[in-house]
Amino acid sequence: MSELKIYPVKENIAANALIDDAGYQKMYEQSVVNPEGFWREHGQILDWIKPYTKVKNTSYDPGHVDIKWFEDGTLNVSANCIDRHLATKGDEVAIIWEGDNPEEDKSLTYNELHKEVCQFANALKAQGVKKGDVVCLYMPMVPEAAIAMLACTRIGAVHSIVFGGFSPEALAGRIIDSNSTIVITSDEGLRGGRAVPLKQNVDQALTNPDTKCIEKVIVLKRTGGDVAWTEGRDLWWHEITENASEQCEPEEMNAEDPLFILYTSGSTGQPKGVLHTTGGYLVYATMTFKYVFDYQPGDVYWCTADVGWITGHSYLVYGPLANGATTILFEGVPNYPSTARMSEVVDKHNVSILYTAPTAIRALMAKGDEATAGTSRNSLRVMGSVGEPINPEAWEWYYRAIGDEKCPIVDTWWQTETGGILITPLPGATALKPGSATRPFFGVQPALVDNEGQIIEGATEGNLVMVDSWPGQMRTVYGDHERFEQTYFSTFKGMYFTGDGARRDEDGYYWITGRVDDVLNVSGHRMGTAEIESALVAHEKIAEAAVVGVPHEIKGQGIYAYVTLNAGEEPTPELHAEVKQWVRKEIGPIATPDVLHWAEALPKTRSGKIMRRILRKIATGDTGSLGDTSTLADPSVVDKLIEEKAKVV
Ligand code: WTA
């Protein structure tokens, strides 16, 4: 039903937007007919030190996947995000910081940001950080997180940000894989009134003997909470920047030099280090930010994502700053201290563009009028959604309750791997259908394929692939190019496979149906079932585990874990709590199972493969249609599981 609902572009919005529907059609056409010419022109959205002469050099051929954009150009990311704005916008606000506590805030102009970034860049240099070194950031949401990112780019260091909600074990794994030489952290973070012991987590991570690559730990004083100190290794941020010079010449980087590594979950094994490079990534982040949010001078832009996720990289820091925008960095959570906090922040800072996630929208929607009480949100002009499919009910609520029916919603589909938004409406160009990410951005060529890899046309449903490259595409899995090819280019030869399924309607609009692989999306956070399973079986009392996703009203998906205990172990309530706690400790709070199902045995085929299809159905209570169970080694396992399900808490 809701699919029939269409919200045409309002005339006043189309008239004032950067681009209308005819403009979109024309530019899109150019971008796919002549990608080379299109990107040659639009690469100029950045300032280059040495202009590129080559534009696109990409191959998806099996065994030879190679992606290069603007390969002979040179530039510096921090110069594009800061220096080039100084002449005209030096005194304009670059970053507004809104604290967890509503009484704490501050802002930094572009001039101030320049000074802080140069000082910290010089401090990093003084600690021996060189071009190409990997610097790990494990930071709360404070301006220094953005300053540290930009300082790395200024000197050509590669940052690897680890979300502050990850556990010491997860942090250690990422430090080891990326071979980081420095960790930047703070004494504690602050979220929803609670302190997060970041420095303590770093200390713990560094007890892992394989983290020897770390030479220094730079600690920002945020809360003033007590921290342990390792002389010779630990340094205070304020002490090393105190006397640092306020000038730091930006390093000339090649377009294909690494910019950052960001770990993300896949369907198998350990998280992968997604590698993005300098030129193509920044061109794409800058251009998508401008058009997708219809950014215009004077806008105040707020993206609620954490810097630890790709959205925090592309649309909290790099895209907005490269456009010379004012970006809000929010330390807290959308419903603290009051349910209306998000709306209050919008009013307080006159936010005109708001970019948030379905899980936050649904959590607020559940509170009804409380979420907007006492606020006007009059400043809002454009609203965005990202991270997971937005259900039409949540879309409608966002549109009515938050946006007062005057703001177009851009439902942006993309991935850590894609660097920037690939499928999205444009505010002045695209008629909206609640729940649809609508149409491809410029230069993006999506297609749907069946399970044999045949492209299927027209209104249909299938696996979502990209048939050609765009500048923001990841270049490799850090240190493992073979895994890159295997993961993304081997399922359907010659195409980039997204891991998502999608439907395309008669108007050519895409409706993302969710992951088709063993990747969960819990509150917009990606997690591999394999990752959670290996954390579970690492517990001494657990013999086997299988994890499936189940629908969850607020989180989108919840984690349902089947656990088989070692012989002789009893499934007590204490063990139940202990196992949940164990997963929190191994990965982080976001991976805590919602449901633990003590299973006597798991359904396996004769060759020993767990039949997840059956586990998914049992978890959702859909036991009337289990399908063929005759290939199971022991079909009676199924009845047993259904029996046990009744006892699950
Ligand atoms: C899902 C986040 C539907 C999708 C930027 C994708 C979405 C995964 C949307 C990537 C959307 C993201 N509609 N699904 N608008 N945005 N997804 O790497 O399954 O954290 O593959 O990047 O999130 O998650 P990631």
Boltz pocket constraint, residues with backbone or C-beta under 6 A from the ligand:
constraints:
  - pocket:
      binder: B
      contacts: [[A, 264], [A, 309], [A, 310], [A, 311], [A, 385], [A, 386], [A, 387], [A, 388], [A, 389], [A, 390], [A, 411], [A, 412], [A, 413], [A, 414], [A, 415], [A, 416], [A, 417], [A, 423], [A, 437], [A, 498], [A, 499], [A, 500], [A, 512], [A, 514], [A, 515], [A, 521], [A, 524], [A, 525], [A, 526]]
      max_distance: 6.0
